[in-house]
Amino acid sequence: MNKISEYSPLGQFLEKQLLQGNIQVSLSFQEIERIINRELPPTARNNKNWWANSRNEKSRQCSAWLNYGWSKHQVDLKKEIVIFIYEN
């Protein structure tokens, strides 16, 4: 299974949030793990660059939110929280 399909449930979750009128969503790492039904890799907890809004080969997980018009607005590794905003 590739990274894009592994994280697709996150994009679908964010799309549902938009349909409910939410243009900013704050999620804990644990909430994201429940959404994607798997643990985040250690890099997600240790490196802010993992959450970058990038479409390069090493950051394919970002397509899960970028393809739905969302971007990572802020990440707090210590508190394990990510804030996404809708930008389209």
matplotlib code that plots the C-alpha trace (Angstrom):
import matplotlib.pyplot as plt

x = [0.0, 1.5, 1.5, -1.2, -3.7, -2.6, -3.5, -6.5, -8.9, -7.5, -8.3, -11.8, -12.3, -11.2, -13.6, -16.5, -15.4, -15.7, -19.2, -20.1, -18.9, -15.5, -12.6, -10.2, -9.7, -7.4, -6.5, -4.3, -1.9, -4.0, -7.2, -5.3, -4.2, -7.8, -8.9, -6.2, -6.5, -2.7, 0.1, 1.9, 5.5, 8.1, 9.1, 5.7, 6.3, 9.9, 10.2, 8.0, 9.0, 7.0, 3.9, 5.1, 2.7, 4.9, 4.2, 7.7, 8.3, 9.4, 6.3, 3.6, 1.4, 0.7, -1.3, -3.9, -4.8, -3.5, -5.6, -8.7, -7.8, -6.5, -3.1, -1.3, -1.4, 0.5, 1.9, 3.0, 5.2, 5.3, 1.5, 1.0, -1.5, -1.9, -4.2, -5.4, -7.1, -9.1, -7.6, -9.6]
y = [0.0, 3.4, 6.5, 8.2, 5.5, 5.1, 8.7, 9.0, 8.6, 11.9, 13.8, 12.3, 13.3, 16.9, 16.9, 16.0, 18.8, 21.2, 20.0, 20.7, 24.3, 23.9, 25.6, 25.1, 21.7, 20.9, 17.2, 15.4, 12.8, 10.2, 11.4, 11.2, 7.7, 6.7, 8.3, 6.5, 3.3, 3.0, 4.6, 7.7, 7.0, 8.3, 11.0, 12.5, 13.0, 14.1, 16.3, 19.2, 18.7, 15.6, 17.8, 20.2, 21.2, 19.6, 17.4, 15.9, 12.2, 12.0, 13.9, 12.0, 11.8, 15.5, 14.8, 13.4, 16.9, 19.0, 17.1, 18.1, 21.8, 21.8, 22.8, 22.2, 25.6, 24.7, 21.7, 21.4, 18.3, 18.6, 18.7, 16.4, 18.7, 19.7, 22.5, 22.3, 25.1, 25.0, 27.2, 26.8]
z = [0.0, -0.9, 1.3, -0.6, 0.0, 3.6, 4.3, 2.1, 5.0, 6.4, 3.2, 3.2, 6.9, 6.1, 3.1, 5.4, 7.8, 4.9, 4.0, 7.7, 7.3, 9.0, 7.3, 10.2, 11.9, 14.8, 15.2, 17.7, 16.4, 18.1, 16.3, 13.0, 13.8, 14.5, 11.2, 9.2, 11.3, 11.8, 13.8, 12.4, 11.7, 14.2, 11.8, 12.1, 15.8, 15.5, 12.4, 11.4, 7.8, 7.7, 7.9, 5.2, 2.4, -0.2, -3.2, -3.5, -3.5, 0.1, 1.3, -0.5, 2.7, 2.2, -0.8, 1.5, 2.6, -0.4, -2.9, -1.0, -0.8, 2.7, 4.0, 7.2, 9.0, 12.2, 13.9, 17.5, 18.0, 21.8, 22.1, 19.1, 17.4, 13.8, 12.5, 9.0, 7.1, 3.9, 1.2, -1.9]

ax = plt.figure().add_subplot(projection="3d")
ax.plot(x, y, z, "-o")
ax.set_aspect("equal")
plt.show()
